[in-house]
């Protein structure tokens, strides 16, 4: 189990203020409170929300330290979208759209945004109904949402217009990449996960039809 610490957050995300760390600690407690009535994360991960979810999400900020316009697909319990929203407070003019069609989860996301005054907006729609509502972001994220071929299909309207994707993937990611090349061509950078020895963050750019 990872104890919440300012040092671990900075190792994952890069420079972060003490205030942002304390707000994320408070968010962790709020998440656990809501999770008692809404299934926001797998029960097997709840004994280490800080490491398995918050730090795992925060590492995206280090990969794209200058990006200000973000969109998170299938935000669910707020990973990585809400965690990024806390971190984006420190980037002037930054914001993130959280796309989540489940009404209860969207209500949770909105409650956290309101309580902490985060630079985020909930788009309570299916992903394929949200394209006109989410202007082309610099970065598109998704975590534990779908296999890579489906993720590329869902995010193509943004990625084919210049957006970059940062997708969390586990140990079987190579097979997903191979399957994706049947339909799509793209540039790929693999960033080793800082929180999962078998995981990666896939950085996808220049998406185009194969």
N, C-alpha and C positions, 0 to 999 in steps of 0.2 A: 504493500500500500504506500502511495506517495503522499507524504505530508505536504500540505500547502506551504510553499515558501516563496518569498520574493526572488530569491536566487534561482530557483528552478524555473520560475516564469521567465526571467530574463535570459536564461540559457536557452529556453525554447523560442521565445518571441523576439529577442533583442532588447534594447533599452526600453524599460517600462517604469513608470512612476510608482512610488509606494501607494499612492491613492488608487491607482488602477488595480494594483494587486489586492488591496483591501476590498475594493468593490467586487472583484472576482471571487474572493472568499465569501462575501455576503451572497453573491449569486449562487455559489455552490450550495449554501444552506437553503436558499429559496427553491432551487431545483429539487433538492431532496424532499422538501415539504410538498411541492406540487406532485412529485412522482408517486406519493402515497395514494393519490386519487386518479392520476393519469399516467399511463405507462409511457414514460419519456425515454427510457433507456433499458437495455437488457439487465435483468436483476443480477446477473453474474458480474456486472461491471460496477455495481453501486458501492462496493467497498473501497473503490479507488477512483472516485469521480475526478479528483484533481489530476491524476496522472493519465488515466485512460481516456478522459474526455477533454478536460480543460487544456492541459499541456499539449495533448495531441492536436487540438484545434489551433492553439496559439502559434505553433511552429510555422503556420502558413504566413504569418506576418513577417517572419524573418526572410522567407523566400521572395516576398514582394514588398520590400520596405517602403517603396515610394507610391504604391498604388493607392488611389483614393476612391475609385468607384468599383464596388464589389456587388456580386449577386450570389446568394447561396440557394441551391436547389434542394427541395425536400428538407427544410431546416429542422423539422421534428422538435427535439428537445433543445435545440439551439447550438448544436455542434456541427460544423464550426461557426455558424453564422452569428450567434449571440456573443460568443467569445471574441470574435473579430470585431464586433460592434464596440465592445468594451475597449479594445485596443485602439480602434480607430478614433476614439475620443481625442487621442493625442496627435492626430494628423488633421491639420486645419482643412476644413472643407470636405472631409472624407465621409462616406456613407455606405450603407449596405442594404440591399433589398433581400428580404427573407421570403422565399416562395414556399408556402406550405398550405396544402388543401384541406388537411384535417382540422376541423373547426376547434376542437379542444386544444390541440397543440398550437394553433394560430392564436388562440386566446392566451395561452401561456406566454408565447413570444411577445404579444402585445403588452401583457402585464409587466414583463421584465423591462421592456423598452420604456414604458411609462414610469415605472418606479425609479429607474436609474438615469432617465433622460438620455437614452442612447441615440446615436445618429443612425437610426435604422428604421425601416418601414416594412410592415408585413404585407405581402401580396397573397391574400387568401384564395388562391386559385390553383388549379392543376398547372403543371409546368407548361404544357402545350397550349394553355389558355392565357399564359402570362407574357407572351413575347411582345405584344403591343404596349404592355404596362411597364416593362423594365427596359429602359433605354440602354443601349450597348455599354456594358460594364467593361472595365479594364480586366477584371478577374472574375471568373465563374468558378464556384466551389461546389463540391458535393461529397458527402461522407456516408458510407453504408446505405447508399440509395439504390444502386443498380450495377450490373456488370458494365464494363467499359463500352462495349458496342452500343448498348442502350443509352448510356450517358452521353456519348458523342451525338447520337441521333437527337436526344432531347435538347442538347445545348448548341447544336449546329447553327440555329439562326443567329446566335451571338458569335460563336467561334469562327464562322466563315466570314464575319465582318471585322475580324481583327482582335476579338477578345482572347484572352489566355485562360486556360483551364488549370486548376490545381485540384486534383482528385486524390483522395486517400484510397489506397489499395493495400490488400493483404498479400499473403505469400503466393497466391495463384495469379498474380497480375500478368505474368508473361503470357499465359494462355489467353487472357482477355485482350492483351495488345495484339497478339497474332490474329485473333478472330476479328478484331476491329479493322485490320488492314484489308479485309475482303471488300469492305464498303468505303473506307476512308483512307486518305493519305494525310499525314501530319508530321510535324517535327515534335520530337519527344525528348525530354530530360527527366531522368529518374533521380529523385532526391531521397536518400535513405531516411526513413522515419527516425526521429529522435526519441520516440517513445515506444516503438515496437520493432524488435530486432528483425522481424520478418516482413515489416511493412515498408511501403514507399509512398511518396507523394509524386504523382505523375504530372509533369508540367507539359501541357499540350498547346502547341501554337500552330498557326498556318493550316487550319483544317480545311480540306478540300476533298471533293469526290475522287475516289480512286479510279 
